[in-house]
Amino acid sequence: MSSIGPKQAIFASLAEVAQALGHAHRLELLEHLAQGERSVEGLSARAGLNFANASRHLQILRRARLVETRRDGKHVLYRLAGDALVVELMQALGRLGERNLAEVSRVMTDYFHARDSLEAISREDLATRMNDCLVTVLDVRPEDEFALGHLPGALNIPLGELERRLAELPANREVIAYCRGPYCILSFEAVAALRSRGYLVRRLEDGYPEWKAAGLPVEAAA
């Protein structure tokens, strides 16, 4: 039996990566890991999976070299293997789905666009406005994700705390909200809530992982 050719060998390896991406839970785990390094316990709680299920999905992602690990005492910590490349792969998958899949298009219209019909601000535009001190950047992710990394100078008010902490937002300045990525509902809900209260508010076009992958500056807790 003749051995397979080099092209076929490459395609076979690429198919393993595609198969690893072929589950909704694994895509969600990648989104969480794009925020920063996490333990299996932390990931299972955040994704609503039991420990064994989360561990099984993470092992599949690891075999495809989409994630990598390190040991910290008794805990195994996971992180993306090559942050920017994996984030770019997720972005490309999202664009393809929005263009080709009717169900994705329907959800985008019925949920996301219904909450925010205004065009989101681009990363480049936001970077310029931040340099000119023209906006308040609002990170509505949980505090632990914010601590792992965030946009420079961002104010962290998790979505569940937004209503009682409105006084922290300047009423006479545009607010730009962001969260985990283009399909994270936190920023959409924050924009809808703030706009109903009269704030001038828009949403970043995607989220923290895409900002970081683009090579733009980020900050993290000491």
C-alpha positions as CSV (number, residue, x, y, z in Angstrom):
1,M,0.0,0.0,0.0
2,S,1.5,3.3,-1.0
3,S,1.8,6.0,1.6
4,I,-0.4,9.1,1.3
5,G,1.0,12.2,-0.4
6,P,2.0,15.4,1.4
7,K,-1.1,17.2,0.5
8,Q,-3.3,14.5,1.8
9,A,-1.3,14.4,5.0
10,I,-1.8,18.1,5.5
11,F,-5.5,17.8,4.8
12,A,-5.8,14.9,7.3
13,S,-4.2,17.0,10.0
14,L,-6.4,20.0,9.2
15,A,-9.4,17.8,9.4
16,E,-8.5,16.9,13.0
17,V,-8.5,20.6,13.8
18,A,-11.9,21.0,12.1
19,Q,-13.3,18.0,14.0
20,A,-12.1,19.5,17.3
21,L,-14.0,22.7,16.5
22,G,-17.1,20.7,15.7
23,H,-19.0,21.0,19.0
24,A,-20.7,24.0,20.6
25,H,-19.3,23.3,24.0
26,R,-15.7,23.3,22.6
27,L,-16.3,26.6,20.8
28,E,-17.6,28.1,24.1
29,L,-14.6,26.8,26.0
30,L,-12.3,28.5,23.5
31,E,-14.2,31.8,24.0
32,H,-13.7,31.6,27.7
33,L,-10.0,30.7,27.3
34,A,-9.6,33.7,25.0
35,Q,-10.2,35.8,28.1
36,G,-7.2,34.2,29.8
37,E,-5.8,31.1,31.5
38,R,-8.3,29.0,33.4
39,S,-8.4,25.8,35.4
40,V,-10.7,22.9,34.4
41,E,-12.9,23.7,37.5
42,G,-13.2,27.3,36.5
43,L,-14.0,26.5,32.9
44,S,-16.6,23.9,33.8
45,A,-18.4,26.3,36.1
46,R,-18.3,29.2,33.6
47,A,-19.5,27.0,30.7
48,G,-22.2,25.1,32.8
49,L,-20.6,21.7,32.3
50,N,-19.7,19.0,34.8
51,F,-16.0,18.5,35.4
52,A,-15.7,15.2,33.4
53,N,-17.5,16.7,30.4
54,A,-15.4,19.8,30.4
55,S,-12.2,17.8,30.8
56,R,-13.1,15.6,27.9
57,H,-13.8,18.5,25.6
58,L,-10.5,20.2,26.7
59,Q,-8.5,17.0,25.9
60,I,-9.9,17.0,22.4
61,L,-8.9,20.7,21.9
62,R,-5.5,19.9,23.3
63,R,-4.9,17.0,20.9
64,A,-5.7,19.4,18.1
65,R,-3.2,21.8,19.6
66,L,-5.8,24.5,20.0
67,V,-5.1,24.7,23.7
68,E,-2.1,23.9,25.9
69,T,-1.6,23.4,29.6
70,R,0.7,24.0,32.6
71,R,0.5,22.7,36.1
72,D,0.0,25.0,39.1
73,G,0.2,22.9,42.2
74,K,-2.7,20.5,42.1
75,H,-4.4,22.3,39.3
76,V,-4.0,22.0,35.5
77,L,-4.4,25.4,33.8
78,Y,-5.5,25.7,30.2
79,R,-4.8,28.5,27.8
80,L,-5.1,29.1,24.0
81,A,-2.2,27.7,22.0
82,G,-1.2,30.8,20.0
83,D,-3.8,33.3,21.1
84,A,-4.1,35.4,18.0
85,L,-4.3,32.5,15.5
86,V,-7.1,30.7,17.4
87,V,-9.0,34.0,17.9
88,E,-8.7,34.7,14.1
89,L,-9.9,31.2,13.4
90,M,-13.0,31.8,15.5
91,Q,-13.6,35.1,13.8
92,A,-13.4,33.4,10.3
93,L,-15.8,30.7,11.4
94,G,-18.2,33.3,12.7
95,R,-18.1,35.3,9.4
96,L,-18.7,32.2,7.4
97,G,-21.6,31.2,9.6
98,E,-23.2,34.6,9.4
99,R,-23.0,34.5,5.6
100,N,-24.0,30.9,4.9
101,L,-26.2,29.7,7.7
102,A,-29.8,30.7,8.0
103,E,-30.1,29.9,11.7
104,V,-27.1,32.1,12.5
105,S,-28.6,35.0,10.5
106,R,-32.0,34.5,12.2
107,V,-30.5,34.7,15.7
108,M,-28.4,37.7,14.8
109,T,-31.5,39.5,13.6
110,D,-34.0,38.3,16.3
111,Y,-31.7,38.8,19.3
112,F,-28.6,40.8,18.7
113,H,-29.9,43.4,16.2
114,A,-33.1,43.8,18.1
115,R,-31.1,45.0,21.1
116,D,-28.6,47.1,19.2
117,S,-29.5,48.3,15.7
118,L,-26.8,50.9,15.7
119,E,-23.5,50.1,13.9
120,A,-20.8,49.0,16.4
121,I,-17.7,51.0,16.7
122,S,-14.5,49.5,15.1
123,R,-11.3,48.8,17.0
124,E,-9.5,51.4,15.0
125,D,-12.0,54.1,15.7
126,L,-12.2,53.3,19.4
127,A,-8.4,53.4,19.7
128,T,-8.4,56.9,18.3
129,R,-11.1,58.1,20.6
130,M,-9.4,56.6,23.6
131,N,-6.1,58.4,22.7
132,D,-8.1,61.6,22.5
133,C,-9.9,60.9,25.8
134,L,-13.3,61.2,24.1
135,V,-15.1,58.1,25.5
136,T,-15.6,56.0,28.6
137,V,-14.7,52.4,27.9
138,L,-16.9,50.0,29.8
139,D,-16.0,46.4,30.4
140,V,-19.1,44.4,31.5
141,R,-17.4,41.0,32.0
142,P,-17.0,39.4,35.4
143,E,-14.3,40.9,37.6
144,D,-12.0,37.8,37.4
145,E,-12.0,38.1,33.6
146,F,-11.3,41.8,33.7
147,A,-8.3,41.1,36.0
148,L,-6.8,38.7,33.4
149,G,-6.7,41.4,30.8
150,H,-8.7,44.4,29.6
151,L,-8.6,47.5,27.4
152,P,-6.4,50.3,28.8
153,G,-8.3,52.6,31.2
154,A,-11.5,50.5,31.0
155,L,-14.0,50.7,33.8
156,N,-15.2,47.3,35.0
157,I,-18.9,47.1,35.9
158,P,-20.2,43.5,35.5
159,L,-23.6,43.5,33.8
160,G,-25.4,42.3,37.0
161,E,-24.1,45.4,38.9
162,L,-24.7,47.9,36.2
163,E,-28.0,49.3,37.5
164,R,-26.8,50.1,41.0
165,R,-23.5,51.5,39.7
166,L,-24.8,53.9,37.1
167,A,-23.4,56.9,39.1
168,E,-19.9,55.7,38.1
169,L,-20.6,56.5,34.5
170,P,-20.4,60.1,33.3
171,A,-23.7,61.2,31.9
172,N,-22.2,63.7,29.4
173,R,-19.7,61.4,27.7
174,E,-20.1,58.6,25.2
175,V,-19.8,55.1,26.6
176,I,-18.3,52.2,24.6
177,A,-19.2,48.8,26.0
178,Y,-17.4,45.5,25.3
179,C,-17.3,42.0,26.6
180,R,-16.0,38.5,25.5
181,G,-16.5,38.7,21.8
182,P,-18.9,39.3,18.9
183,Y,-21.6,36.8,20.2
184,C,-21.3,37.6,23.9
185,I,-24.7,39.0,25.1
186,L,-23.3,41.0,28.0
187,S,-22.4,44.1,25.9
188,F,-25.7,44.0,24.0
189,E,-27.7,43.9,27.2
190,A,-25.6,46.7,28.7
191,V,-26.1,48.9,25.7
192,A,-29.9,48.3,25.7
193,A,-30.1,49.1,29.5
194,L,-28.0,52.2,29.3
195,R,-29.7,53.5,26.2
196,S,-33.1,53.2,27.8
197,R,-31.7,55.4,30.6
198,G,-30.6,58.1,28.2
199,Y,-26.9,57.4,27.9
200,L,-25.1,57.9,24.7
201,V,-23.7,54.4,24.3
202,R,-22.4,52.1,21.6
203,R,-20.8,48.7,21.4
204,L,-17.3,47.6,20.4
205,E,-17.6,45.5,17.2
206,D,-16.3,42.4,18.9
207,G,-14.5,42.0,22.3
208,Y,-11.4,41.8,24.4
209,P,-9.8,38.8,22.6
210,E,-10.1,40.3,19.2
211,W,-8.7,43.6,20.4
212,K,-5.7,41.8,21.9
213,A,-5.2,39.6,18.8
214,A,-5.1,42.7,16.7
215,G,-2.0,43.8,18.6
216,L,-3.7,46.7,20.4
217,P,-2.6,47.6,23.9
218,V,-4.1,45.8,26.9
219,E,-3.7,46.0,30.7
220,A,-4.0,43.4,33.4
221,A,-4.1,43.4,37.1
222,A,-0.8,43.4,38.9
